[in-house]
Amino acid sequence: MSYASSSSTSPETHFLPALRMSEEELRRLIERVAAEPAIQVVLAAAGGLVAVLNAQRQVLAVNRAYLARLGVADPAAVLGLRPGEAIGCVHSHDHPGGCGTGPACVSCGAAIALLAAGEAREPAERDCVLTVERDGRRQDLCLRARAAPILVEGSPLLLLFLEDVTTDRRRAALERAFLHDLRNALAALLGAVEELEIDRPPAQAALAREVRTLAWRLAREIEVHQALSVEGDGLPRRRGAPVRLDRVVAELTDAVAHPPAARDRHVNLPAMPPRVDLRTEPVLLQRVLSNMLVNALEATPRGGEVRLDVSVEGGTVTFSVWNAGVIPAAVVPRVFQRYFTTKEGLGRGQCTWAMKLLGETHLGGRVDFTTSEADGTVFRLALPLEGPARPEEFAPPAGNLY
């Protein structure tokens, strides 16, 4: 079906106008755009999908990424089409006027962005959720559509940038549903375990309390994960609970025994004082200290050693994690910067940032580090023994968590 033809009448549509440019006018405008150096620079430099459209929303030029996403080898195959027609949107043929004119187009993010940019003469951005059909198969996509008006030799045109965010949105939706279901399951587990504690022999009641404590801590870990997964700091503040330092170290021993980074590396743990308590959030404390130890293990060659020291002085407890490696000078200013990483792979750049956020904002302590050729690298977390005052009460299971 060819859309690059003129029409003396514009049929009534559900949203955008159906009228298209005549074939001769379209051909001349395509040639002008192809000869415009600035347009070619934009098409060549843009990393995502980019199309140049006329005022009738017809494609005048596209970049290679756009063609690759469509699986089209010949650019001429999409010239004159509208974006939905070129990409294979299942609603692009719902109305004789084509893409932008059907009932579903009223809620199309790309159509809305094009309309807003054309009318306001300024960039507009929307999410565009669509179903495409190609080779008899349907696929749901989520695109971030940004439209920007430009002038080429006095002719008003539109640049359409499309970013495929399908994978990110799918992952976020699945994670949200999974965590929601997991929290519901944990709430049911906590309720069931509380029932088990009633009128039980001491040994069974103690075991039920231990299970309840572990379930509560897992629920708090989910809360921490959800808060760290978004921009900003949405983690509820707590006042803290009494925690024994020797039990903190014992849990760390278990935490660092199994990660791949611990293989063929030794973790030297401190000898603890007989009984020292601090008031803090045990889940967040374990998260910070585990991150410090795993980071140190990853920076240590096989056969090497990582050392944890704990000191108590003047109402402050200081946890120090040492390894023999040295952080390069160019990296030092960015150690606590979110998303910055020197390691390969997705999902990096959160660990040290989370240390700083949780250790200082939520635990009320201080997180810092030193690094040198002579002394290696030491990350420290210093906490007041009494813990910071918080407006909300800490609500763990009854009794000392350790």
C-alpha positions as CSV (number, residue, x, y, z in Angstrom):
1,M,0.0,0.0,0.0
2,S,1.4,3.4,-0.9
3,Y,0.7,6.4,1.2
4,A,2.8,8.9,-0.7
5,S,-0.2,10.3,-2.7
6,S,-2.2,13.4,-2.5
7,S,-5.9,13.6,-1.7
8,S,-8.2,16.5,-2.4
9,T,-10.3,15.7,0.6
10,S,-9.3,14.7,4.1
11,P,-11.6,12.1,5.6
12,E,-12.9,12.6,9.1
13,T,-10.5,11.0,11.6
14,H,-10.4,10.2,15.3
15,F,-7.3,12.2,16.0
16,L,-4.7,13.7,13.6
17,P,-5.4,14.9,10.0
18,A,-5.2,12.2,7.2
19,L,-4.1,14.5,4.3
20,R,-0.7,13.7,2.8
21,M,1.7,15.6,0.6
22,S,1.6,14.9,-3.2
23,E,4.1,12.5,-4.6
24,E,5.9,15.3,-6.5
25,E,6.1,17.6,-3.4
26,L,7.2,14.7,-1.3
27,R,10.0,13.8,-3.7
28,R,11.3,17.3,-3.8
29,L,11.3,17.7,0.0
30,I,13.1,14.3,0.4
31,E,15.8,15.6,-1.9
32,R,16.2,18.8,0.0
33,V,16.4,17.0,3.3
34,A,19.0,14.6,1.9
35,A,21.1,17.6,0.8
36,E,20.9,19.4,4.2
37,P,24.3,18.9,6.0
38,A,22.9,19.5,9.5
39,I,20.2,16.9,9.1
40,Q,22.7,14.3,7.9
41,V,24.9,15.1,10.9
42,V,22.0,14.5,13.3
43,L,21.1,11.2,11.6
44,A,24.7,10.0,11.7
45,A,25.4,11.0,15.3
46,A,22.2,9.9,17.0
47,G,22.5,6.6,18.8
48,G,18.8,5.7,18.8
49,L,16.1,5.7,16.2
50,V,15.7,9.0,14.3
51,A,13.3,10.0,11.6
52,V,12.7,13.3,9.8
53,L,9.0,14.0,9.1
54,N,7.1,16.6,7.1
55,A,4.1,18.5,8.5
56,Q,1.9,15.6,7.4
57,R,4.0,13.2,9.5
58,Q,5.5,11.4,6.5
59,V,9.0,10.0,6.7
60,L,11.6,12.0,4.7
61,A,14.8,10.4,6.1
62,V,15.8,7.9,8.7
63,N,19.1,6.8,10.3
64,R,20.6,3.4,10.1
65,A,19.5,2.4,13.6
66,Y,15.9,3.0,12.5
67,L,16.3,0.8,9.4
68,A,18.0,-1.9,11.4
69,R,15.2,-1.9,14.0
70,L,12.7,-2.3,11.2
71,G,14.7,-4.9,9.4
72,V,14.7,-2.8,6.2
73,A,17.7,-2.7,3.9
74,D,16.4,-0.1,1.4
75,P,15.7,3.4,3.0
76,A,13.3,4.1,0.1
77,A,10.9,1.5,1.4
78,V,9.9,3.7,4.4
79,L,10.0,7.1,2.7
80,G,6.6,8.7,2.5
81,L,5.1,6.4,5.2
82,R,4.1,7.6,8.6
83,P,6.0,6.3,11.7
84,G,3.4,3.7,12.7
85,E,3.1,2.4,9.2
86,A,6.9,2.1,8.9
87,I,7.3,0.3,12.2
88,G,4.4,-2.1,11.6
89,C,1.9,-0.8,14.3
90,V,-1.2,-3.0,14.2
91,H,-3.4,0.1,14.5
92,S,-1.8,2.0,11.6
93,H,-4.5,0.6,9.2
94,D,-7.6,1.0,11.5
95,H,-8.6,4.1,9.5
96,P,-8.3,4.9,5.8
97,G,-6.1,7.8,6.8
98,G,-3.4,5.6,8.2
99,C,-1.1,6.2,11.1
100,G,-2.4,8.8,13.6
101,T,-6.0,8.8,12.4
102,G,-7.6,5.7,14.1
103,P,-9.4,5.3,17.5
104,A,-6.3,3.9,19.2
105,C,-4.1,6.8,18.0
106,V,-5.8,9.2,20.5
107,S,-3.7,7.5,23.2
108,C,-0.5,7.0,21.2
109,G,2.4,8.7,22.8
110,A,4.3,9.3,19.6
111,A,1.2,10.9,17.9
112,I,0.7,13.1,21.0
113,A,4.3,14.2,21.0
114,L,4.2,15.0,17.3
115,L,1.0,17.0,17.7
116,A,2.4,18.9,20.7
117,A,5.7,19.7,19.1
118,G,4.0,20.9,15.9
119,E,1.6,23.1,17.7
120,A,3.8,24.6,20.4
121,R,7.0,24.7,18.1
122,E,9.0,23.2,21.0
123,P,10.2,19.7,21.8
124,A,7.7,17.3,23.4
125,E,8.2,13.8,24.9
126,R,5.8,10.9,25.7
127,D,5.9,7.2,26.3
128,C,4.6,5.2,23.3
129,V,3.2,1.7,23.9
130,L,2.4,-0.2,20.8
131,T,2.0,-3.6,19.2
132,V,3.9,-4.3,16.0
133,E,3.4,-7.1,13.5
134,R,6.2,-8.3,11.4
135,D,6.4,-11.6,9.5
136,G,3.1,-12.7,10.9
137,R,4.2,-12.3,14.5
138,R,3.1,-9.7,17.0
139,Q,5.3,-8.0,19.6
140,D,4.6,-5.4,22.3
141,L,7.0,-2.5,22.5
142,C,7.5,0.5,24.8
143,L,9.2,3.4,23.1
144,R,10.2,6.8,24.5
145,A,9.2,9.2,21.7
146,R,10.6,12.8,21.6
147,A,9.5,15.1,18.8
148,A,11.3,18.4,18.0
149,P,10.4,21.0,15.4
150,I,13.0,22.2,12.8
151,L,13.0,24.4,9.7
152,V,14.7,23.4,6.5
153,E,14.7,26.2,3.9
154,G,11.6,27.6,5.4
155,S,9.7,24.3,5.5
156,P,8.5,23.2,9.0
157,L,9.7,19.7,9.7
158,L,9.8,17.4,12.7
159,L,12.6,15.3,14.2
160,L,11.3,12.1,15.8
161,F,13.6,10.3,18.2
162,L,12.5,6.8,19.4
163,E,14.2,5.1,22.3
164,D,13.3,1.4,22.9
165,V,12.8,1.1,26.6
166,T,10.8,-2.2,26.4
167,T,13.4,-4.3,28.3
168,D,13.6,-1.7,31.1
169,R,9.8,-1.4,31.5
170,R,9.4,-5.2,31.3
171,R,12.0,-5.8,34.0
172,A,10.5,-3.0,36.2
173,A,7.0,-4.5,35.9
174,L,8.1,-8.0,36.6
175,E,10.2,-6.9,39.6
176,R,7.3,-4.9,41.1
177,A,4.9,-7.8,40.8
178,F,7.4,-10.3,42.2
179,L,8.3,-8.1,45.2
180,H,4.7,-7.4,45.9
181,D,3.8,-11.1,45.9
182,L,6.9,-11.9,48.0
183,R,6.0,-9.3,50.6
184,N,2.5,-10.7,50.8
185,A,3.9,-14.2,51.3
186,L,6.3,-13.0,54.1
187,A,3.4,-11.2,55.8
188,A,1.5,-14.5,55.8
189,L,4.6,-16.3,57.1
190,L,5.0,-13.9,60.0
191,G,1.4,-14.3,61.0
192,A,1.7,-18.1,60.9
193,V,4.9,-18.1,62.9
194,E,3.4,-15.9,65.6
195,E,0.7,-18.4,66.0
196,L,3.3,-21.1,66.4
197,E,4.8,-19.3,69.4
198,I,1.7,-19.5,71.4
199,D,1.6,-22.2,74.1
200,R,4.6,-24.0,72.7
201,P,7.5,-25.7,74.7
202,P,10.5,-23.4,75.1
203,A,12.6,-25.0,72.4
204,Q,9.8,-24.8,69.8
205,A,8.9,-21.2,70.8
206,A,12.6,-20.2,70.5
207,L,12.8,-21.7,67.0
208,A,9.6,-19.9,66.0
209,R,11.0,-16.6,67.2
210,E,14.2,-17.2,65.1
211,V,12.1,-17.9,62.0
212,R,10.1,-14.8,62.7
213,T,13.2,-12.7,63.0
214,L,14.6,-14.0,59.8
215,A,11.3,-13.4,57.9
216,W,11.1,-9.9,59.3
217,R,14.7,-9.2,58.2
218,L,14.0,-10.5,54.7
219,A,11.0,-8.2,54.5
220,R,13.2,-5.3,55.5
221,E,15.8,-6.3,52.8
222,I,12.9,-6.1,50.2
223,E,12.0,-2.6,51.5
224,V,15.7,-1.5,51.2
225,H,15.9,-3.0,47.7
226,Q,12.8,-1.2,46.5
227,A,14.0,2.1,47.9
228,L,17.4,1.8,46.3
229,S,15.9,0.9,42.9
230,V,14.4,4.3,42.4
231,E,15.9,7.8,42.2
232,G,16.1,9.7,45.5
233,D,15.8,8.2,48.9
234,G,12.5,6.7,49.7
235,L,13.6,4.4,52.5
236,P,11.6,4.9,55.8
237,R,13.7,6.0,58.7
238,R,13.9,3.9,61.9
239,R,15.2,4.6,65.3
240,G,17.2,1.4,65.8
241,A,17.4,-1.6,68.0
242,P,20.1,-3.1,70.3
243,V,22.7,-5.2,68.4
244,R,25.6,-7.2,69.8
245,L,28.8,-6.6,67.9
246,D,30.0,-10.2,68.3
247,R,26.8,-11.4,66.5
248,V,27.3,-8.8,63.8
249,V,30.8,-10.3,63.1
250,A,29.4,-13.9,63.2
251,E,26.8,-13.0,60.6
252,L,29.4,-11.4,58.4
253,T,31.4,-14.6,58.5
254,D,28.4,-16.4,57.0
255,A,27.7,-13.6,54.5
256,V,31.1,-13.6,52.9
257,A,31.7,-17.4,53.0
258,H,29.8,-18.1,49.7
259,P,30.2,-15.2,47.2
260,P,32.4,-16.1,44.2
261,A,34.7,-13.3,45.2
262,A,35.6,-15.1,48.4
263,R,36.9,-18.2,46.6
264,D,40.7,-18.7,47.4
265,R,40.8,-15.6,49.4
266,H,41.0,-15.3,53.2
267,V,38.9,-13.0,55.4
268,N,40.6,-12.1,58.7
269,L,37.9,-11.3,61.3
270,P,38.6,-9.6,64.6
271,A,38.5,-10.9,68.2
272,M,35.5,-9.2,69.7
273,P,35.1,-7.8,73.2
274,P,33.0,-9.9,75.5
275,R,29.8,-7.9,75.2
276,V,29.3,-4.5,73.4
277,D,25.9,-3.3,72.2
278,L,25.0,-0.6,69.8
279,R,21.6,0.7,68.8
280,T,21.2,0.5,65.0
281,E,19.3,-1.1,62.2
282,P,20.8,-4.6,61.8
283,V,19.6,-5.2,58.3
284,L,21.2,-2.0,57.0
285,L,24.3,-2.5,59.0
286,Q,24.8,-5.9,57.5
287,R,24.2,-4.5,54.0
288,V,26.9,-1.8,54.4
289,L,29.5,-4.1,55.9
290,S,28.8,-6.9,53.4
291,N,29.2,-4.5,50.6
292,M,32.5,-3.3,52.0
293,L,33.8,-6.9,52.4
294,V,32.7,-8.1,48.9
295,N,34.2,-5.0,47.3
296,A,37.5,-5.7,49.1
297,L,37.4,-9.4,48.1
298,E,36.8,-8.4,44.4
299,A,39.9,-6.1,44.6
300,T,42.1,-8.9,46.1
301,P,43.9,-11.4,44.0
302,R,43.6,-15.2,44.7
303,G,45.5,-16.1,47.7
304,G,45.2,-12.6,49.1
305,E,43.8,-11.4,52.4
306,V,41.0,-9.0,53.4
307,R,40.9,-7.8,57.0
308,L,37.9,-6.6,59.1
309,D,38.7,-4.6,62.3
310,V,36.3,-3.3,64.9
311,S,37.2,-0.7,67.5
312,V,35.2,1.0,70.2
313,E,36.3,4.3,71.5
314,G,34.6,7.3,73.0
315,G,31.0,6.2,72.4
316,T,31.8,5.3,68.7
317,V,32.2,1.9,67.1
318,T,34.3,1.9,63.9
319,F,34.3,-1.0,61.4
320,S,37.3,-1.0,59.0
321,V,37.7,-3.2,56.0
322,W,41.3,-3.4,54.5
323,N,42.7,-4.9,51.4
324,A,46.2,-4.5,49.8
325,G,44.9,-3.0,46.6
326,V,45.1,0.7,45.6
327,I,42.3,2.7,44.0
328,P,43.6,4.7,41.0
329,A,43.9,8.5,41.6
330,A,41.4,9.1,38.7
331,V,38.8,6.9,40.3
332,V,39.1,8.3,43.9
333,P,36.8,11.3,43.4
334,R,34.1,9.1,42.0
335,V,34.1,6.2,44.5
336,F,30.7,7.1,46.0
337,Q,29.1,8.3,42.8
338,R,26.0,6.4,41.8
339,Y,26.3,4.4,38.5
340,F,30.1,4.9,38.2
341,T,32.0,1.7,37.9
342,T,35.3,0.4,36.6
343,K,33.9,-3.1,36.2
344,E,32.2,-4.7,33.2
345,G,28.6,-5.7,33.0
346,L,25.2,-4.2,33.7
347,G,23.9,-3.5,37.3
348,R,27.2,-2.1,38.6
349,G,27.9,1.2,40.2
350,Q,25.5,0.9,43.2
351,C,27.6,-0.8,45.9
352,T,29.7,2.1,47.3
353,W,26.9,4.6,46.7
354,A,24.6,2.5,48.8
355,M,27.3,2.2,51.5
356,K,27.4,6.0,51.8
357,L,23.6,6.5,51.6
358,L,22.7,3.8,54.1
359,G,25.7,4.3,56.5
360,E,25.3,8.1,56.8
361,T,21.7,9.0,56.0
362,H,20.0,6.0,57.7
363,L,22.4,4.7,60.3
364,G,23.6,8.2,61.3
365,G,27.3,7.3,60.9
366,R,30.2,8.3,58.7
367,V,31.5,6.3,55.7
368,D,34.9,7.2,54.2
369,F,38.1,5.5,52.9
370,T,41.8,5.9,52.5
371,T,44.0,4.4,49.8
372,S,47.8,4.4,49.2
373,E,50.6,2.2,47.8
374,A,52.1,1.9,51.3
375,D,49.0,1.1,53.3
376,G,46.5,-0.4,50.8
377,T,42.8,0.6,50.9
378,V,40.6,0.9,54.0
379,F,36.9,1.6,54.0
380,R,35.4,2.7,57.3
381,L,32.0,2.9,58.9
382,A,31.9,4.8,62.2
383,L,28.6,4.6,64.2
384,P,27.6,6.1,67.5
385,L,26.9,3.3,70.0
386,E,23.5,4.8,71.0
387,G,22.4,5.3,67.4
388,P,20.6,8.4,65.9
389,A,17.2,9.5,67.1
390,R,14.6,8.9,64.4
391,P,11.0,10.1,64.3
392,E,9.6,6.6,63.6
393,E,9.9,3.7,66.0
394,F,11.8,0.6,64.9
395,A,9.3,-2.3,64.6
396,P,11.2,-5.6,64.5
397,P,9.9,-8.8,66.3
398,A,10.0,-8.5,70.1
399,G,13.3,-9.1,71.7
400,N,16.9,-8.6,70.9
401,L,17.6,-9.3,67.2
402,Y,20.9,-10.8,68.1
